[in-house]
Amino acid sequence: MKDTEKTQRMKTINKLAACLFLAVFSFILANTVWADTSSDTNVIALEESGHSSEQTNHKENGEYVRKRFLRLMKKPFDTKDSRTRILIIGDSHAQDFLNAIAENKLLKNSQIRTRYIPTRCQIYLGKSAYKEIHENDVSLCNQSDSLESAKAQITEADIIIFSALWRMWAVKALPRTISNLGLSPEQKLYVIGRRSFLKPNKEQLHDLSKNQQQNLRLAVDIHQQAINTAMAKVLDVQTFVDVHFWVCGREASCPVFTDNMKLISFDGGHLSKDGARYLGRILFNKSQLSALINPD
């Protein structure tokens, strides 16, 4: 009898333990689901922009930025091809610019080639460049491509496009650089201004409605405004393409998202695929670059 009572008590205890475990587990699960859904409500744009997958993969995005550019880098123009010859020169911003062309399927009736000049070396042609380049970068710049090395291909191009994360010393030297290139009257040069499209964090999106997120703008680097102002002073209006003005207006801030709520930049500096499409559509429809797709 005692054994039977003991067995019954053990069964009761086990049932109570199981019920208690189930109750605790259900409570934790319910609160976890609530926490996830409530936090996601305030970061709709990041989730819908692909932030949780593609745009957090910096390696993959870095490969996207570079891939097209590297494929065309230092590739000679085809002398048997009569199409317009376009040479894009610069750093990762030039890579972004090429992607802006490609994502909008523009300039297909052209030969496009590229040359890479690191940001630390800048786009410059003259004798005094190394006075401005940091001493730690001299070795890199000696081994890198340059306008001097690219002069022969520049001579062959119909259209030359400079795009870079510009530094003030190189901007001030642009008149000298352009003069030293010795371009012919038939050649056309475009200089793409400095730009940045910052990436928000979750705290910045907290408590914002979807409409507020759509219209979110973040302040750009203070140097950007100064550099673009300097570029406008040393370049004529047909040469200088002020990306900040065309995309961001006259404010000291720029949009974060495209019209369809995709991040313009995946890291705050380089364009996502959607960002490249967004930027290219604006520049080639509104700026001086429209002449390349709608010639007179």
C-alpha positions, 0 to 999 in steps of 0.5 A: 500500500505504501509503495502504491501511495509513493508511486501515486505521489511521484506521478502527481509531482511529475505532472505538476513539474511538467505543467510548470515547465510548460507554463514557463516555456509558454511565457518565455516564448510569448514574450520573445515573439512580442519583443521581436514584433514590437522592435521590428515595428520601429525598424521597418525600413531596415528590414524592408531594405534588405539590411538584415541580409544582403546589405549587412554582408560587407564582403558581398557588397564590396565585391558588387561595388568593384566587380564591373570596374575591375573587369574594365580596368586598363582594358584598351579601347577597341580601335575597330569599334566606332562607338563613343569611348568613355574613360572613368577614372577614380577610386571606389566612388568611380566604381559606384558611378559605373554601377549607377550607369550599369543599373540603369542600362545606360550608355550601351552604345559606348566603349567604357573603360576604367582606371583606378587611382586610390583615394589616398593618392587622389586624381592629380597631374603635376610635379608637386603631388607628393607634397600633399600625399601623406608620407605613409602613402607615398609607396602605395601611390608610387605603385598605383595607377595615375593620370600620368600613366593613363595619359595615352588612354586619356588621349584616345577617349572621347569622354573622360569622367573623374569620380572620387572621394575628393580632398581639398588639395586635389580640388584646388589643383584641378585647373592645373591637372586639367591643363596638364592633360592637354585635352583636345576641344573635341574631348569632354571632361566631367568631374563628379563632386563629392557625396555621401549617403549615410546609413542609419542605425536602429536608434535613429529609426526608433519611434519613426513612422514608415512615412517619417523613415521614408523622408529621413535625412542625415547630415553629411560630412562638413568637409563635403559642402566645403569641397563641393563649393571649392569645386564649383569655383574652379570648374565650369558649370558644364564640367562639374557635376554636383551630386549633392545638389542634384540628389540632396538639394541645398541642405546639409543633409541627404536622404537615407532611402530610395523612393522604394525604401531601400538603403542608398548606401550599405555602409554609409559610403558606398552605393548599394545596388538600389542606391546605384540605380537611384543615383544614376536615374537622377543624375542622367535625367537632371544633371549635365550628364543627361547630354550623354543619353540625350545628345543634341 
